[in-house]
Amino acid sequence: MCFTKNLYTFENNKTLMKHLNYLLFSLLLLGFSIAIYSQKEVKKYQIRTVAFYNLENLFDTINNPNTFDEQSPIMRLKGNKTRVYIDKLNNLAKVIAGIGFEKSKISPAIIGVAEVENRKVLEDLIVTEPLKNKHYEIIHFDSPDARGIDVALLYQKRYFKPISQKNYELRLWDTAGKRIYTRDQLLVSGVLDDELIYIIVNHWPSRRGGEVKSSPLREKAAWLNLKIIEEIRKEEPQAKIINMGDFNDDPTNKSIKKVLKAKGKKKNVKEGDIYNPMENMFRHGFNTLGYRDNINLFDQILISSQLLTSSKTYDTYKMFAAHIYNPNDIITKTGRYKGYPFRSYSNGNFLGGYSDHYPVYMYLIKENN
């Protein structure tokens, strides 16, 4: 009996020791895990949206005797032009307010725009209900364009501080030696939060007369664009450049691929190259406008190699992703142009839409320190 009792006590102690050892090991493992977790940083990122939007004939209702603005759609409307003008402004403002909001939770810090008649229409745009609390400022120059349309830059002054601004005239002649008056290219340098960036806003010559016949005009626009980039790099070799606009060419056309030599794949981009994130979208059938039953991706944002990252390190602003903004509201729902952008005007009528182009945008992100 005594032997049996001692054996039972021994076995009990042995089992107890096993439980204690297991408990001790578990506590050590838990402590190690907590130590690892406490050392692991939960990374937070700062996100800024940069966008471009062709505003489709944003003209006021006042005739300018120095341009052909009387040919603009709003000037040819019958009825209350002022009411139409206000509706169009509010429609465009709603779109701008929503671009990139999904991730950044704010409207674009910077947005380039095209097809604006003058500074006044932009002043009217930024005080609409959807934008008035964003505190947008304007950079604009009058272009020599025959119709009187210009490019411009809007920016939220809490995020972007301009340093310099300059417009570059694109001087063109047709085959008969007659001057073609078109849009300038706008260059703005400034500080986005605490980083220097350069932005070029473009609206290259149209395809009037056909794509092939008009292609040399856009190639000349591309050469001017290269000249601007060279000037920037002479001053700042590692410049972060954002090149945006309505190029009136697709990412695979000669002006973009042969003149700018834009690369469509990140892995092929070397220092000093230009990367075009829209090329891959275009090859997969995405578009920003439709014309005569063709789809095109004329609206693009290109970047210098300095805005790319080959790793997951975002210690300074880098491009995270680029997109086309086309929520359901701004898509035509019925008819021949179903699936195209829901435009403002057609055949002398106001349709109640937005623009015949979709906006494009990209997210710039960096780690919060």
CORMO-V557740 format. One record per pair of residues at least 12 apart in sequence whose ideal C-beta (glycine too) atoms are under 7 Angstrom apart, sorted by the first residue. I is the first residue (numbers start at 1). J is the second residue. D is the distance in whole Angstrom. If there is no record, write none. Layout:
I|J|D / I|J|D
//
This chain:
43|367|6 / 44|368|5 / 45|314|7 / 45|365|5 / 45|366|7 / 45|367|6 / 45|368|6 / 46|365|7 / 46|366|6 / 46|368|5 / 47|103|6 / 47|104|4 / 47|363|6 / 47|365|5 / 48|104|7 / 48|109|4 / 48|159|6 / 48|192|6 / 48|364|5 / 49|99|6 / 49|100|3 / 49|104|5 / 49|108|4 / 49|109|6 / 49|361|6 / 49|363|6 / 50|108|6 / 50|109|7 / 50|110|5 / 50|242|6 / 50|301|7 / 50|361|7 / 50|362|6 / 50|364|6 / 51|99|5 / 51|100|7 / 51|108|4 / 51|111|4 / 51|359|6 / 51|360|7 / 51|361|4 / 52|111|7 / 52|112|4 / 52|244|4 / 52|245|6 / 52|299|6 / 52|301|6 / 52|359|7 / 52|360|5 / 53|96|7 / 53|111|6 / 53|113|6 / 53|355|7 / 53|359|4 / 54|114|5 / 54|115|5 / 54|246|5 / 54|299|6 / 54|355|6 / 54|357|4 / 55|92|6 / 55|113|5 / 55|114|7 / 55|115|5 / 55|116|6 / 55|355|6 / 56|115|6 / 56|343|6 / 56|344|5 / 56|355|4 / 56|356|5 / 56|357|7 / 57|72|5 / 57|73|5 / 57|115|6 / 57|345|7 / 58|92|7 / 58|115|6 / 58|116|5 / 58|117|6 / 58|121|5 / 59|72|4 / 59|74|5 / 59|75|7 / 59|117|4 / 59|121|7 / 60|85|7 / 60|117|6 / 60|120|6 / 60|121|5 / 61|74|6 / 61|81|4 / 61|82|6 / 61|85|5 / 63|75|7 / 64|148|6 / 67|147|6 / 67|148|3 / 68|146|6 / 68|147|5 / 68|148|7 / 69|117|6 / 69|147|7 / 69|148|5 / 71|147|7 / 73|345|4 / 76|348|5 / 77|348|7 / 77|350|6 / 84|350|5 / 87|352|7 / 88|344|5 / 89|124|6 / 89|125|5 / 89|128|5 / 90|128|5 / 90|129|7 / 91|353|7 / 91|354|5 / 92|125|6 / 92|354|6 / 92|355|7 / 93|125|6 / 93|128|4 / 93|130|4 / 93|131|5 / 94|130|5 / 95|330|6 / 95|354|6 / 95|359|7 / 96|108|7 / 96|111|6 / 96|131|6 / 97|130|4 / 97|131|6 / 98|327|7 / 99|325|5 / 99|359|5 / 99|361|5 / 100|361|5 / 100|363|7 / 103|363|6 / 104|363|7 / 107|134|5 / 108|361|7 / 109|155|7 / 109|156|5 / 109|159|4 / 109|160|6 / 109|192|7 / 110|153|7 / 110|155|5 / 110|160|6 / 110|199|6 / 111|154|5 / 112|151|7 / 112|153|5 / 112|199|7 / 112|201|4 / 112|244|5 / 112|245|6 / 113|151|7 / 113|152|5 / 113|154|6 / 114|151|5 / 114|203|4 / 114|245|7 / 114|246|5 / 115|149|5 / 116|149|7 / 116|150|6 / 116|152|6 / 117|148|6 / 117|149|6 / 119|138|6 / 119|140|5 / 122|138|5 / 122|140|6 / 122|152|6 / 122|154|7 / 123|138|7 / 126|138|7 / 126|154|7 / 134|156|6 / 135|156|6 / 135|157|6 / 135|158|7 / 136|154|5 / 136|155|7 / 136|156|6 / 137|155|6 / 137|157|5 / 138|152|6 / 138|154|6 / 139|152|6 / 139|153|4 / 139|162|6 / 139|165|5 / 139|188|6 / 140|152|4 / 141|167|4 / 141|184|6 / 141|186|7 / 143|183|5 / 143|184|5 / 144|169|7 / 144|181|5 / 145|181|6 / 145|182|6 / 145|183|5 / 146|181|5 / 149|183|7 / 150|183|6 / 151|183|6 / 151|186|5 / 151|201|4 / 151|202|7 / 151|203|5 / 151|245|7 / 153|186|6 / 153|188|5 / 153|199|6 / 153|201|6 / 159|192|6 / 159|193|6 / 160|190|5 / 160|192|5 / 161|190|5 / 161|191|5 / 162|188|6 / 162|190|4 / 163|189|5 / 163|190|5 / 163|191|7 / 164|189|5 / 165|188|5 / 166|187|5 / 167|184|4 / 167|186|5 / 168|184|6 / 168|185|5 / 168|187|7 / 168|224|6 / 168|228|6 / 169|184|5 / 170|182|6 / 170|184|7 / 170|185|7 / 170|220|7 / 170|221|6 / 170|224|5 / 172|205|7 / 172|217|6 / 172|220|6 / 180|217|7 / 182|205|5 / 183|203|4 / 185|200|6 / 185|202|5 / 185|224|6 / 185|225|6 / 185|228|6 / 186|200|7 / 186|201|4 / 187|200|5 / 187|228|6 / 192|317|7 / 195|240|7 / 195|316|6 / 195|317|5 / 197|240|5 / 197|242|6 / 198|232|5 / 198|239|5 / 198|240|7 / 198|241|5 / 199|242|5 / 199|244|7 / 200|225|7 / 200|228|6 / 200|243|5 / 201|244|6 / 201|245|6 / 202|225|7 / 202|244|7 / 202|245|3 / 202|247|6 / 203|245|6 / 203|246|5 / 204|218|5 / 204|221|4 / 204|245|7 / 204|247|5 / 204|248|5 / 204|249|7 / 205|217|4 / 205|218|6 / 205|221|6 / 205|248|6 / 206|248|5 / 207|248|6 / 215|254|6 / 218|247|7 / 218|248|6 / 218|249|5 / 218|255|4 / 219|254|6 / 219|255|5 / 219|259|5 / 221|255|7 / 222|255|4 / 222|259|4 / 222|260|5 / 223|259|6 / 225|243|7 / 225|260|7 / 226|259|7 / 226|260|7 / 229|241|6 / 238|306|6 / 239|304|6 / 239|306|7 / 240|304|6 / 240|306|5 / 240|307|5 / 241|303|7 / 241|304|4 / 242|301|6 / 242|303|6 / 243|302|4 / 244|301|5 / 246|298|5 / 246|299|5 / 246|357|7 / 247|298|6 / 247|300|6 / 248|298|5 / 249|298|7 / 250|282|6 / 250|296|6 / 250|297|5 / 250|298|7 / 251|264|7 / 251|276|5 / 251|278|5 / 251|279|4 / 251|282|5 / 251|297|6 / 251|300|6 / 252|279|7 / 252|282|7 / 256|276|7 / 260|274|6 / 261|274|7 / 262|274|5 / 262|275|7 / 262|276|4 / 262|302|6 / 263|275|5 / 263|276|7 / 264|276|6 / 264|279|3 / 264|280|6 / 266|308|6 / 269|305|5 / 269|308|6 / 270|305|7 / 271|305|5 / 272|305|6 / 273|305|5 / 274|302|5 / 274|304|6 / 275|302|7 / 275|303|5 / 275|305|7 / 275|308|6 / 276|300|6 / 276|302|5 / 277|322|4 / 278|297|6 / 278|300|4 / 278|301|7 / 278|322|7 / 278|360|7 / 281|297|6 / 281|324|7 / 282|297|4 / 286|324|6 / 288|324|6 / 288|357|5 / 288|358|4 / 288|360|6 / 289|341|6 / 289|356|6 / 289|357|5 / 290|337|7 / 290|340|4 / 299|357|6 / 299|358|7 / 299|360|5 / 300|360|6 / 301|322|6 / 301|360|6 / 301|362|5 / 303|319|6 / 307|319|5 / 314|365|5 / 314|366|5 / 314|367|5 / 315|366|7 / 315|367|6 / 316|366|6 / 317|364|4 / 317|366|5 / 318|364|7 / 318|365|7 / 318|366|7 / 319|362|5 / 319|364|6 / 320|363|4 / 320|364|7 / 320|365|4 / 321|362|7 / 321|363|5 / 322|362|4 / 323|361|6 / 324|358|5 / 324|360|6 / 325|358|6 / 325|359|4 / 325|360|7 / 325|361|6 / 326|358|5 / 330|342|5 / 330|354|5 / 330|358|7 / 341|355|6 / 341|356|5 / 341|357|6 / 341|358|5 / 342|354|6 / 343|355|6 / 343|356|4
//
